[in-house]
Amino acid sequence: MFKENFKYKLLTALRYLGDGFFYPFFSLYLVTRGLTEARIGFILGISPLLAIIMNPIYSKLCNNVKKVKITLGIISILEGLIILTIGFSKDFYLISALTILMSIFGSCHYGLMNSLVAVYSDKTKQNYSGIRMYGSAAYIIATATGGYICKVVSYQLAFGLSCALFIISGILYLLLHNIEVDEAPAEEKKSDFKDYKVILKNKSYIFFAVFYAVINALVITGTNFLPTYLETRGVDSDGYGLVYAYFVLFEVIFLIILNKVKIKASAYTLMILASLTLIIRIIPCYFDAPVWVIISLSAFRGIGYAIILHVCFQNITKALGEEKATKGIMLATLLYSILLFTFNNVNGILIESFGYKTFHLVNLIASILLVIYTVFISIYNRNLEKEYVEENNQIIDEEKEGENI
């Protein structure tokens, strides 16, 4: 158990360490290549677009945990090699083509990885966030040093480190033990179509999946354009690396708190708080507050994301069970990819056509609508749970009366 726990934690740390040397600085790298915001938005939209296409393929291919980890091992190595190649590319069309290839292998990676870790956590009676926080801790190191490397040495070195770490994490995937998951007997197994019909009838799953997709898309699209916005305010790559490390530090702190401390607040209350953190972050950007204020309040990005990681995958796994968890998480990831593709492209056009003020206003309105949705569904689900408890109590009382007679 301890050895396997160590492998999962090391794998998570190395994967996110590699991610942190590339993805936070990708948009800034595109700026150095002279690309406009609209073209940057287009390139950033490739990954979620490919995720929409590749998600059903990976979901069909990875129909058991063993295939999930083998697939993750192969695509991690291929993604890393393409990242290295992007670092030596200058032409918009070449970068776009390479991003397409990278996205074929990497766009669904975290959906598969999250399902693997979530199933392992559920099987070993652990919190998903207890493993995921090692990835966040590694991100602090990568972003803090990656921005400095990009500015002082080169983007190529940072991307090369990312490639090496992705290859190592790919090998680690293949070294994981197989997880024994309780599956239905062969004669009782449903088709994929019937499985998805069952999943989509699960109201608890639908709520968590929609919430995850919408808030994650808003968080990530905001993060994608944050470095280009801060650059207009005088913050360069090494400064942004420290900003990224700063809000991920808060993510780690809150993951530790959520994992170690027994918090009485319900999952619904935590999700409302996560939605509110979006609004707190966007308001100072909309009013062009002093840079130190914007950077200080970016800590709420880490707080909100910690809540997302702690609540969503754990509750999706509980709602669907281990057997359907991978399909459920991949379906939620598909919805997230559709939204992120839309947001990245729309936001890139908004910024180029109307400026960052309009971009922040549109995202602020979307965040307010998300809070309203979360509050409404929270009340609705609590009423359903209350009715369920009352019905159960009534059944128990009737059974007791029957026994007395």
Disulfide bonds with the S-S distance in Angstrom:
none
